[in-house]
Amino acid sequence: MKQIIAFAGSDSKTSINKQLATYAASLVEGAESTVLDLNDFELPMYSMNLELAEGIPDNAHKFLGLIKSTDGIVLSLAEHNGTYATVFKNLFDWMSRIDGKLWSDKPMLLMATSPGARGGATGLEIARGRFSFMGGNIVGSFSLPSFGENFSDGKVTNKELNNQLLKEVHQLADSI
């Protein structure tokens, strides 16, 4: 059976992006999913000085190892001030010091959601542009606007948006 990892680019204990990633991963037919929590991979703020003095932290190696060992990735990014959250950017920076092509060409469904009407679209576009240079094989992309109005009881409740998500999930399933 194929293995996928799902996670949110957030450390919020009640992350709406983790809820979306978990739901999307559950829809990938023929795959077993593991949902990761960035809180389980705490890292110091990236600094060249720290890297030179202490090396790359084990949690960066562990997370990158999980990416390399999976068949596919479901990632939903929290948007803070028009880009992805600092906790995700920090993990991304540490992993890129180990391997500049950190996504390892793994098929990826890249998503975002927010309470607002744009659904994290700005941060999602930044990630789409950047990840392609870092070994990102983005086979699907989805933005869920107005999370509180369109997601309830662990699933997307708006039929049209859910159908859009299903299309993207199928693209991921076909790629792994």
N, C-alpha and C positions, 0 to 999 in steps of 0.2 A: 504494500500500500504506500502511496506517495505521502510525504510528510510536508506540512507547511507550518511556518511560524506566523503568528499574528501579534501585532503590538501597536500601541499608540505612541506617538511622539510627545508624550506627556507624562508627568509624574503625579498628576492629580489622583487622589484616592477615588474620586467619583468621575473620572474622565469620560466625557461623552465620546471621545475618539476611541477609547478602549472598548466602549460598548458597541460602537459601529464596527470596529475591527473584529471583535468577537462574533458578532452577527454575520458579517461577510464571510469569515472563515468557516462558519458552520454551514454555509451554503455551497462550499466547494465539494462537489461530488467526487468520490473516489480518493479522498485525501483525509488523513488524520491531522488535526490541528493542535498546536500547542500555543497557548496565549501567554506571552511574556509581559512582565511588568518592569518598567524602567527603574522602579524603586528597588528592585532586587539586584541592580547593577550600578550601585552608587559609584561615582567617580569624582575625583577632585577636578576643579576647573582646569581646562587644558592650559598649559603654559610650557613653552620651550624650555624655560629654566627648570621647571619641575621634571619634565621628561629627561633632561640631561642629568639631573641630580638623582632621580629615583627610578627612571625607566617608565615603561608603559604599564599601567595598573592591570592586575589580573582580570578585573571585570570587563575591560575593553577586549582582552583576548578571548574571554568566555563568550561574550556577545557575538563577536566576529566569528568564533567557532560555530555558534548556532546558525548563523547566516550561511556559512560555507557548507554545513551539513544538511541543510534543508533542500527540498525540491522547489519551494515557492514561498513567497513573502506576501503577507497582507499587512499594510502599514497605513494607519490613519493619523495624519498630522494635526496637532493642535496649532492654531495660529495665534501668535502673540505679536502685536504691533506690526502686522503685515508680513510676518515671516514665521518660520517654525520656531517652536519653543526652545529656550536656552538649554534645557536638560537634554533634548534630542540633539541639538547642535553640538553640545559638548561630547556626547557619545560618538557622534559622527566624526568629530575632529580627532578624538583619540583613536578610533578605528582606522581612520585614513592614514595615521602615522604607521600603522602595521601594514596596511595594504591599500594603496591608492585606488584600486578597483574593488573596494570593499563589498560592493553588492554582488560581485562574482557572477555577473550575468544571469542571476536567478530570476525567473519570471516573477514579476511584482505587480500586485494590484495596489496602486497608490491612491489614497483617499484623504478627505478632510471633512470635518463638520464643525459647525459653530452655532451659537444661539441666533446669529444674525442671518439675514437674507442671502448673503454671499457664500455662506457655508465653508469658510476658510479657503476660498478660491485663490486668493492672492498668494498665500503661503504654498498652496498646492502647485501653482505655476512656477514659483521659484524652485521648488524641489524637482519638478519635472525637468526644468532646464539644467539644474546642477547634477542630478543623479546620473544623467546620461554620460557624463564625463567620468563618473566614478564606478563604472561597471553596472549601471542600472539598466535592467531590461524591463521597462515598464510596458506591460501588455494590456493594462487597463487602468482607467482613472475615473474617480467618482467624487463628486462634491454633494454633500447633503446639507441643504440650507435649513435654517430655522429648526434646529434639532428638536426643541421642545414641542413643536407642532407636528413633526413628521416622524418621530421615533417614540415608541412606547412598548412596554412589556417585552423588551429585548429584540424588537424588530422595527423595520421601516414600515410605517403605517400608511403612507401615501402610496397608492397603487402605481402611479406613473413613475415615481422615484424608485420604488422597489423594483419595477421592471427594468429600469435603467441599470440599477445595481446588479440585478441578475445577469444582464447581458455582459457586464464587465467581469463578474465572477466566472461565467462560462468561458470567457477568453482566458482567464487565468487557468482554469481547470484543463482547457485544451492545450495549454503551453507547458504543463508540468508532466 
